């Protein structure tokens, strides 16, 4: 039985990781931390997790084989580095180990990287792209929620040279993506019956997208990424557009070829589903799926792909558990078989 610790259980990603792991047959959660709620019973802070009779501690206990860190960036690297040096394998949900360059990290997160030497061995944990590296990793960087949705949507078309690298990524996220801390930005009166774009000067998830897509898109990749906040709790829906580089035939033939291409890439993937109609965020509510729908707009000769996921599951905690399963040789779907809650 794998003994697991959770750093920062009091955030949305941390509590969601516990929810998933409580039904994992090969895992026992032995330690949870959260300094703002230290000394309280987990069930008092999150009644839906009361079945797990643990006290929230200020620091991680010693009885752990594996750790999921849901701490914020910078703080997470500081906590994770000594664990990795002790030989404890870690999945970090924060942004601290996603970017391979410490200079790029400092540019986007406005602080020097706390553990730059660990960047050399950290594996970017988009399992569908880096499964072999994840399996042998000591430290896995869980991707951001927006990058997961956008990369999985674009990767096959870029890899096969179907589209040009001049990409527009228009994405919408529910409010839980901003975390559990109080903020005017996510205040009910500000969000309800409202939609707003943000990050137009550059969103911190953009360098992840570029880092993962440049190897297949080439040096001419240019991504315009505009995220939006919408009044719902969970979910991300991204619609990406790019000029076609290949003539795929008449509309029916083009859409058929795109679907076949995506099925070739994802048909054996347990958590990427190629849809025959445009997906909705409720189709992924509470599960670890990313649903993709590629098609062609023949009036403009433009490729379109719609992708969606639950930002707290495939975009955070579920992907962390998926990576954990690969790291320890468990079946990849173990503990992640939830069907979406619909409607």
C-alpha positions as CSV (number, residue, x, y, z in Angstrom):
1,X,0.0,0.0,0.0
2,X,1.5,3.3,-1.1
3,X,1.6,5.9,1.7
4,X,0.8,9.3,0.3
5,X,1.1,12.8,1.7
6,X,-0.7,15.9,0.5
7,X,0.9,19.3,0.8
8,X,-1.7,22.1,1.1
9,X,-4.9,20.0,1.4
10,X,-6.9,23.1,2.1
11,X,-6.8,24.4,-1.5
12,X,-9.1,23.1,-4.2
13,X,-6.4,21.0,-5.9
14,X,-5.3,19.5,-2.6
15,X,-8.8,18.6,-1.4
16,X,-9.7,17.2,-4.9
17,X,-6.6,15.0,-4.8
18,X,-7.8,13.6,-1.4
19,X,-11.3,13.0,-2.8
20,X,-9.9,10.9,-5.7
21,X,-7.3,9.0,-3.7
22,X,-9.8,8.0,-1.0
23,X,-11.2,5.5,-3.5
24,X,-7.8,4.4,-4.8
25,X,-7.3,0.7,-3.9
26,X,-3.5,0.9,-3.7
27,X,-3.2,4.1,-1.7
28,X,-3.4,5.1,2.0
29,X,-3.3,8.9,2.7
30,X,-1.1,9.2,5.8
31,X,-0.4,12.9,6.1
32,X,-2.1,16.2,5.0
33,X,-0.9,19.7,5.6
34,X,-2.4,23.2,5.5
35,X,-1.0,25.9,7.7
36,X,-4.1,28.0,7.8
37,X,-6.1,25.1,9.2
38,X,-3.3,23.3,11.2
39,X,-4.6,21.4,14.1
40,X,-8.1,21.0,12.7
41,X,-9.7,17.7,11.6
42,X,-9.9,17.3,7.9
43,X,-13.6,16.6,8.2
44,X,-14.2,19.8,10.0
45,X,-12.7,21.8,7.1
46,X,-14.1,19.6,4.4
47,X,-17.1,17.6,5.7
48,X,-17.3,15.6,2.5
49,X,-13.8,14.2,3.4
50,X,-14.7,13.3,7.0
51,X,-14.4,9.6,6.3
52,X,-10.6,10.2,6.3
53,X,-9.9,10.6,10.0
54,X,-6.8,12.8,9.8
55,X,-5.7,16.0,11.4
56,X,-4.3,18.8,9.2
57,X,-0.7,19.4,10.2
58,X,1.6,22.4,9.6
59,X,4.3,20.1,8.2
60,X,4.3,16.8,6.4
61,X,4.7,13.6,8.5
62,X,7.6,11.2,8.0
63,X,5.4,8.2,7.1
64,X,5.1,8.9,3.4
65,X,6.4,7.1,0.2
66,X,5.0,9.7,-2.2
67,X,3.8,13.3,-2.1
68,X,1.5,15.5,-4.1
69,X,2.3,19.1,-3.6
70,X,-0.6,21.5,-4.1
71,X,1.3,24.5,-2.7
72,X,1.5,27.8,-4.6
73,X,4.5,28.4,-6.9
74,X,7.8,29.3,-5.3
75,X,6.6,27.9,-1.9
76,X,6.1,24.5,-3.6
77,X,9.6,24.2,-4.9
78,X,11.0,25.1,-1.5
79,X,9.0,22.3,0.1
80,X,9.5,19.7,-2.6
81,X,13.3,20.0,-3.1
82,X,14.2,18.4,0.3
83,X,11.7,15.6,-0.3
84,X,13.2,14.7,-3.6
85,X,16.7,14.7,-2.1
86,X,15.4,12.2,0.5
87,X,14.3,9.9,-2.3
88,X,10.6,10.6,-2.0
89,X,8.9,10.8,-5.4
90,X,6.7,13.8,-6.0
91,X,4.1,15.2,-8.3
92,X,4.0,19.0,-8.0
93,X,0.7,20.6,-9.1
94,X,2.2,24.1,-8.9
95,X,4.0,25.8,-11.8
96,X,7.5,25.5,-10.2
97,X,8.9,22.6,-12.4
98,X,6.9,22.9,-15.6
99,X,9.3,25.3,-17.4
100,X,12.7,23.9,-18.3
101,X,14.5,27.2,-18.2
102,X,15.0,29.0,-14.9
103,X,15.3,32.3,-16.9
104,X,11.8,31.7,-18.4
105,X,10.4,30.9,-15.0
106,X,11.8,34.1,-13.5
107,X,10.5,36.1,-16.4
108,X,6.9,34.8,-16.0
109,X,6.7,34.3,-12.3
110,X,8.8,37.3,-11.3
111,X,11.0,35.5,-8.8
112,X,14.2,33.5,-9.1
113,X,13.6,29.7,-9.2
114,X,14.1,28.3,-5.7
115,X,15.6,24.9,-6.9
116,X,17.0,25.4,-10.4
117,X,19.1,22.2,-10.3
118,X,15.9,20.1,-10.1
119,X,14.6,21.5,-13.3
120,X,17.1,19.3,-15.1
121,X,15.4,16.1,-14.0
122,X,11.8,17.2,-13.6
123,X,9.4,15.7,-16.2
124,X,6.5,17.6,-17.6
125,X,3.7,15.4,-16.6
126,X,1.3,15.5,-19.6
127,X,1.1,11.8,-19.5
128,X,-0.1,11.3,-23.1
129,X,3.0,13.0,-24.4
130,X,5.7,11.9,-21.8
131,X,4.5,8.6,-20.4
132,X,7.9,6.8,-20.6
133,X,9.7,9.7,-18.9
134,X,7.0,9.9,-16.2
135,X,7.3,6.3,-15.4
136,X,11.0,6.6,-14.3
137,X,10.8,10.2,-12.8
138,X,11.5,11.2,-9.2
139,X,9.8,14.6,-9.8
140,X,6.8,15.2,-12.1
141,X,5.5,18.7,-12.9
142,X,1.8,18.5,-13.3
143,X,0.8,20.7,-16.3
144,X,-1.4,23.7,-16.0
145,X,-5.1,23.4,-16.7
146,X,-5.2,25.6,-19.8
147,X,-2.1,24.0,-21.3
148,X,-3.4,20.5,-20.9
149,X,-6.6,21.4,-22.7
150,X,-4.9,23.4,-25.5
151,X,-1.9,21.1,-26.1
152,X,-4.0,18.0,-26.3
153,X,-6.3,19.7,-28.8
154,X,-3.5,20.9,-31.1
155,X,-0.8,18.3,-30.8
156,X,-1.8,15.8,-33.5
157,X,-2.6,18.4,-36.1
158,X,0.8,20.1,-35.5
159,X,2.7,16.9,-35.4
160,X,1.4,15.8,-38.8
161,X,1.8,19.1,-40.4
162,X,-1.9,19.6,-41.1
163,X,-1.9,23.2,-39.8
164,X,0.3,26.3,-39.8
165,X,1.8,27.4,-36.5
166,X,0.0,30.7,-36.4
167,X,-2.6,29.7,-33.7
168,X,-5.3,31.5,-31.8
169,X,-6.3,29.8,-28.6
170,X,-9.5,31.2,-27.1
171,X,-10.3,29.5,-23.7
172,X,-12.9,29.9,-21.0
173,X,-12.5,28.7,-17.4
174,X,-14.7,28.3,-14.3
175,X,-14.0,30.3,-11.2
176,X,-12.3,27.4,-9.3
177,X,-9.3,27.8,-11.6
178,X,-8.4,30.9,-9.6
179,X,-8.0,28.9,-6.4
180,X,-9.7,29.1,-3.0
181,X,-8.1,32.3,-1.7
182,X,-10.5,35.3,-1.4
183,X,-10.3,37.8,-4.2
184,X,-12.4,40.6,-5.7
185,X,-11.7,39.0,-9.1
186,X,-13.7,35.9,-8.1
187,X,-16.3,37.6,-5.8
188,X,-19.8,36.3,-6.6
189,X,-21.1,39.8,-7.5
190,X,-18.2,40.4,-9.9
191,X,-18.4,37.0,-11.6
192,X,-22.1,36.2,-11.7
193,X,-23.8,37.1,-15.1
194,X,-20.5,38.3,-16.4
195,X,-17.7,37.2,-18.7
196,X,-14.3,38.8,-18.8
197,X,-11.1,38.3,-20.7
198,X,-7.8,38.5,-18.7
199,X,-4.1,37.9,-19.1
200,X,-4.0,39.7,-22.5
201,X,-0.5,41.0,-21.8
202,X,0.6,37.4,-21.4
203,X,-0.7,34.6,-19.3
204,X,1.7,32.4,-17.2
205,X,0.5,29.3,-19.0
206,X,1.6,30.5,-22.4
207,X,5.3,29.5,-22.0
208,X,4.1,25.9,-21.2
209,X,2.1,25.8,-24.3
210,X,5.0,27.0,-26.4
211,X,7.5,24.7,-24.7
212,X,5.5,21.6,-25.5
213,X,4.3,22.5,-29.0
214,X,7.5,24.0,-30.4
215,X,9.2,20.6,-30.9
216,X,6.4,19.5,-33.3
217,X,5.5,22.9,-34.7
218,X,8.9,24.3,-35.4
219,X,10.4,27.7,-34.9
220,X,7.5,29.6,-36.6
221,X,5.0,28.8,-33.9
222,X,3.1,31.8,-32.7
223,X,0.2,31.4,-30.2
224,X,-2.2,34.1,-29.3
225,X,-3.7,32.8,-26.0
226,X,-6.7,34.7,-24.5
227,X,-8.3,33.2,-21.4
228,X,-11.7,34.2,-20.1
229,X,-13.4,33.8,-16.7
230,X,-17.0,32.6,-16.9
231,X,-19.6,32.2,-14.2
232,X,-19.4,28.5,-13.4
233,X,-17.5,26.5,-10.8
234,X,-15.6,23.9,-12.9
235,X,-14.5,23.4,-16.4
236,X,-12.4,24.7,-19.3
237,X,-13.4,24.9,-22.9
238,X,-10.8,25.9,-25.4
239,X,-11.4,26.7,-29.1
240,X,-8.2,26.9,-31.1
241,X,-7.9,28.1,-34.7
242,X,-5.1,27.8,-37.2
243,X,-4.7,28.0,-41.1
244,X,-4.6,24.7,-42.9
245,X,-1.4,23.7,-44.6
246,X,-2.8,20.7,-46.4
247,X,-5.8,20.3,-48.7
248,X,-8.0,17.7,-46.9
249,X,-10.6,17.5,-49.6
250,X,-14.3,18.4,-49.5
251,X,-15.9,19.2,-46.1
252,X,-17.1,15.7,-45.3
253,X,-13.8,14.1,-46.4
254,X,-11.8,16.7,-44.4
255,X,-13.6,16.2,-41.2
256,X,-13.4,12.4,-41.6
257,X,-9.7,12.6,-42.2
258,X,-9.2,14.8,-39.1
259,X,-11.2,12.5,-36.9
260,X,-9.2,9.5,-38.2
261,X,-5.9,11.4,-37.5
262,X,-7.0,12.2,-33.9
263,X,-8.2,8.6,-33.3
264,X,-4.8,7.4,-34.5
265,X,-3.2,9.5,-31.8
266,X,-5.7,9.2,-29.0
267,X,-7.7,6.0,-29.7
268,X,-5.8,4.0,-27.1
269,X,-5.6,6.8,-24.6
270,X,-7.9,6.2,-21.6
271,X,-8.5,9.9,-20.8
272,X,-8.5,11.6,-24.2
273,X,-11.8,11.1,-26.1
274,X,-12.3,12.2,-29.7
275,X,-15.9,13.4,-30.0
276,X,-18.1,13.3,-33.1
277,X,-19.9,16.5,-32.0
278,X,-18.6,19.6,-30.2
279,X,-18.1,18.8,-26.5
280,X,-19.5,20.6,-23.5
281,X,-17.8,21.2,-20.1
282,X,-20.5,19.2,-18.4
283,X,-19.3,16.2,-20.4
284,X,-16.2,16.2,-18.2
285,X,-17.6,17.4,-14.9
286,X,-15.8,15.5,-12.1
287,X,-13.9,13.1,-14.4
288,X,-10.4,12.9,-15.8
289,X,-11.3,13.1,-19.5
290,X,-10.2,15.7,-22.0
291,X,-12.6,15.6,-25.0
292,X,-11.4,16.9,-28.3
293,X,-13.4,17.7,-31.5
294,X,-11.4,18.7,-34.6
295,X,-13.0,20.1,-37.7
296,X,-12.5,22.4,-40.7
297,X,-14.1,25.8,-41.6
298,X,-14.0,25.5,-45.4
299,X,-15.1,29.1,-45.9
300,X,-11.9,30.4,-44.4
301,X,-9.7,27.3,-45.0
302,X,-9.1,27.2,-41.2
303,X,-8.7,24.3,-38.8
304,X,-10.7,24.4,-35.6
305,X,-10.4,22.2,-32.6
306,X,-12.6,22.4,-29.5
307,X,-11.3,20.7,-26.3
308,X,-12.7,20.6,-22.8
309,X,-11.9,19.2,-19.4
310,X,-12.5,19.6,-15.7
311,X,-9.8,22.1,-14.5
312,X,-9.7,20.4,-11.0
313,X,-9.4,16.9,-12.3
314,X,-7.6,16.4,-15.7
315,X,-6.4,20.0,-15.2
316,X,-5.0,19.3,-11.7
317,X,-5.7,16.5,-9.2
318,X,-6.8,13.8,-11.6
319,X,-3.8,14.2,-13.8
320,X,-1.6,14.1,-10.7
321,X,-3.1,10.7,-9.8
322,X,-2.7,9.6,-13.4
323,X,1.0,10.5,-13.2
324,X,1.3,8.7,-9.8
325,X,-0.2,5.6,-11.3
326,X,2.3,5.6,-14.1
327,X,5.2,6.3,-11.7
328,X,4.4,3.3,-9.5
329,X,3.3,0.9,-12.2
330,X,-0.4,0.9,-11.3
331,X,-3.0,0.6,-14.0
332,X,-3.2,4.2,-15.4
333,X,-7.0,4.4,-14.8
334,X,-6.9,3.2,-11.2
335,X,-9.0,5.5,-9.0
336,X,-9.9,7.6,-12.0
337,X,-12.9,5.7,-13.4
338,X,-15.4,8.4,-12.5
339,X,-18.2,9.1,-15.1
340,X,-19.0,12.7,-15.6
341,X,-21.8,14.2,-13.5
342,X,-24.5,15.3,-16.0
343,X,-26.5,17.5,-16.2
